[in-house]
Structure formats: structure tokens, C-alpha cells
Amino acid sequence: MPSKAKIPNLSVALTALLLIAQTMLFTVSNTVEAASAADPLERGLNAYYAGDYKAAYNLTIPLASHGNAAAQNLLGMMYELGKGVPQNLAQSVAYYRKAAEQGDMYAQYNLAVSYDTGNGLPQNFREAVRWLRRAADQGGDFAQYNLGVMYEEGRGVKKDFKQAAQWYQQAAKSGHKQAQNNLGWLYETGQGVPQSLINAYAWFNAAAVQGFTVAAQKRDVIRSSLTKQQLRQAETLAQRVVKESSVLAGR
């Protein structure tokens, strides 16, 4: 059976995702003047990224107390990482839950990760899947990818390669390179989707274009096994996949 790139555990990407999620929501100002004119949450984020965690906390806590979901999610991160406050995983989870129940996609993902890893509350894979699904249904490619992982591994749900492929495909179309790689592997092995080396080539290539080394290696191995006609079809499909996923990802 062809080898598959290791799938990162949900917890591996937690910190990086939190930072990405916040920068997607707000543009961090580069000048003191811009920061002073910004709303309190943006000022809190500016302080956080500048390493002034105490100021970030003082700016964020009133907003969170008044129900601002983005502020609650940020406080959850601060308590989880011990930035500006003593590390307190239970408090982190409490803030993630408040924001998640208001529909904040990033908090829903972070709460799912907490359930998956058992940080701050008892480990519960089913609850992890439930919150991942809520974030995935809002279009979060990071949640869609990890939901695919849960279905592929049978964590919190019955193992289901077809469901895994569907979630990987949604994330892959948005440009998620790990999802693109995993979808390529499913097409190569015919698990959850009809086996197709042409489709496998296209998705491995999409991940390779984004610098995913293992996917580039898999693409090149498949290339050597295709006929000239198949390779032309694969290259055409690969170009379309890269173009469409780049547009959806805003690149």
C-alpha cells in the first residue's frame, strides 16, 4: 500500500491556528497612532502581538465580560498559553465554550481541540467531533480537515473513508495543503472515492505547489506510472485544481 504522509494531531496546530484566526479577523496596526484610534479589541490584539500581554488582558476582559465572542476566544488562548495571566486550562475552556456557543468558528475549533487532547476537561472524542462539525459547517477549512482526520481514524465517530474524503475535499478546495495531500492519498488507494491516479496526481500537485514535500514526492512517483495521454489529462486537471483552490483561498 502506498505510504501516506503523517497527519498532524489536532493539538499540534493549536497555537498557530489561534494566531492565524485572530489575524484573519483583524488587521494588526503597525503604528502607535493607528492603534490608539482602533477599537478596544484591536488594541488588545495589537498589545498581544507586541508582547504586552498584561495590557492585552486589561483591554480584552471588559469586552469578554459583555459577551464579545472574539474577545472571549482571545482570553481562552491567553489562559491556555499563560500569556498575561497564570496558565489555567479550565478557565481557557470556559472562555472557549462561551464564544463557541455564540457561534464563533475559531472558538468552536479550539474547544474541539481541548476535548480531543483532554486539556482543561475530560477527553471526549465525540464532543471534539461535534464542535469540529460546527466549525466545519461554517466553512473553516482547518476544522474540515481535522474532521476528515477524525473520520479516517475513527476517533469519536465510526471510521468512514467516504466521509473523510468529503471533508478533505471541502478543505482541499479552499487550499488546505494537508487536506489536498490526504485527498490525493485516498484517490491513489481508492478509499472513500473511486481509485484514480489522475485525480491523485492533481491533488498531490496542489499540495506540492504549496511546498508540501511528501506530496511532491508522491506526485512524481505517480507521474512515472502514467501513460502520455494520462499525464496530459492529469496535468490539465492539476492546473485547474490549483487555479480554483487559489481563488477560493484568496491567493
N, C-alpha and C positions, 0 to 999 in steps of 0.2 A: 504493500500500500504506500502511495506517495507520502513523503513526510509533510508535516504541517507545522507552520510557524507557531511558536508558543503563544497562547492567548494570555494577555496580561490579566491578572486578577483584578476585580473591581477596585480593590483598595490601592493598587499600585498607582493609579492615575488620579487619586482623590485630590491631592493638594494642587496639582497642576490644573485640574479641571476647575476647581474653585476660582483660581486666579483668572483663568480664561473666561469663565462665566461672568465674573464681575466686569471685566474689561469689555465684554460684549454689550453689557447693559449701559455702561457709562464710559465716556472718553476722559482719560486722566489728563488734567491740565498740566502744562509744562511751565507755567509762570505763576508767581505769587498773586498777581493781580487777577488772573482768571480764577484761581482757587478761591480768593476772597469773595468773588461775585457768584460763585457756584452755590447750588442748594446744599443743605447740610449733609445729605448722604454723599454727594460727590466730594464735598470737602473731607468727609470721613474717609472715603476711598483714597483721596489724594494723600491724606496723612498716613493711611495704612501702607501705601506703596512707598512712601518716603521713609518708612520705618518708625514713624512716630505713633506707636500703637496705642499709647495712653490717650492721645488726642483723638485718634480714630474711635476708640471706645466711647469717649465722652460725647462725641458728635453723633454717634450711632445709637446709643442706648435710649435717648428720648424718642427717637423715631420708632425703634423697635417696640417700645412701651405703648406707642399709639397705633401699633398694628401694621407698620410698614414691613411688608414681606421681604423685600430686598435687604433691608437693614437687619431683620431677624436672621436671614441666611448668612449675612456677613458676620454677625455676632456668633452664630453657630461655628463658623470657621475659626474665629478668634479663640473661642473656648476650646475647640478641638486641638488647635495648634499651640495654645498657650501664648498667644500674641496679645500683649496689653492686659491680660488677665491670667490668673493661675489656670493651668490646664484643668478642664473639668468636662469630661466626656458626657456625663449625664446632662449637664447644662447645655452642652453643644447640641445634643439630640433634642432637647426640649425646644430650642430655638428653631432647629431644622423642621421639627414637626409643626410648629406654629405657622411657619412660612409655607410648608408643603400643603397644609390643609387649606391655605388660601389660594393654592394653585400655582405657587412659584415652582417652575420647572427644575431649576437648579437645586432648590432645597429638597424637592422630591427625589432627585438623584442622590443627593448627599445623605438623605435619610435611608435610602435603599442601600447605600454603601455601609452605613452604620449597622443595618440589620445583617448584611452579608458578612461583615467582619466581626460582629459582636462587640463593637466599640460603643460603650455607654449604655448598652441594653443587651438583653439576651439575644444570641444569634438566632435568626429566624429567616431561612431562605425564602419561605413563602411570602413573608412580608416584604422581603427585598424585591421579589418579582412583582408584587402588587404595586410598589412605589415606582419601580423601574417602568412598568407599563404606563403609569400615569404620566411620567415624564416623556416616555417614548411617544405616547399619543399626542403630545403637544409638539412633536417634531424634533426633539432633542436627539441628534444623531449619536451622541455619546451614550444615551440611555438605550436607544435602539440597538446599538452594537452589543452592549452588555446584556440586554435582554436576549439577544441571539445566543450569546455565550451560555446563559442560563439554560436555554432550551437545548443547546447542543450537549451540554454536560449533564443535564437532568438535575439541576440544582433548584429546588423549590417548585419544580414542575416535572411532569413526565418527559423524559427525553424525546425530542421531536425534531428531527432534522429539517422537516418541511417548514415548521415554524421558525427554526433557526435561520433557514435560508431567507424567509420572507423578511425577518427583521434585519438581517445583514444587508439585504438588498436595499431596504429603505435607507439605512445609514450609508451604504456604499454610494448610492445615487447622490447623496449630499456631500460626497467627497471624503468620507471617513476611511482612511487608508487601511486600518486593521480590518474593518468590515469588508473592504474590497478584497483584501488578501484571503480572508476566510471564505468569502463567497467564491473566489477563484478555486479554492481547495474543494469546496462542495461540488462545483461543476466538474472538476477533474475526477473526483471519485464517484460522482453520481449519487450523492447522499442528499436527499431532500429536494433535488432538482434532477432533471434528465441529464445524464452524463454528456458533456460537450467540451472537447478540448479547445474549440474555438472560443466559446464563452469563457472558459477558464483562462485562456491566454489574454483575453481582453481585460478581465478584472485583475489578474496579476499585473498586467501592464499598467493599469490605472494606479495601483498601489506603488509600483516601481517608479513611476513618474514623480511621485511624491517622496521618493527616497527610501522606500521600504526595501531593504537589500534582499531579504529572503524571497520576496515576491519577484524581484528582478531575476533571481536565480531560477525560480520556478518557471517564469515566462520563457527564459532562454532554453530550458530543458524541453518545454513543450514545443517551442519553435522547431527544434531539431527533429521532432517526430511528425510534423505536419507536411502534407504534400504542398507543392507550389500553389495550387488552387486554394487549399485550405488556409494557407498562410496569407494569401491575398484577402480572403474573407475575414480572417482573424485581425489583420491589420486595419481593415476598414472599420470593423466593429470596435476595435480598440480606440481608434481615433474618435469615433462618435461617443464612446463611453467617457473618455477623458474630457471632451468638449462639454458634454451635457452635465457631468458631475462638477466641472469647474464653474459652470454658470450657476448651478444650484448652490454651490458653496460660496459664490460671490468672489471667486478669484479671477 
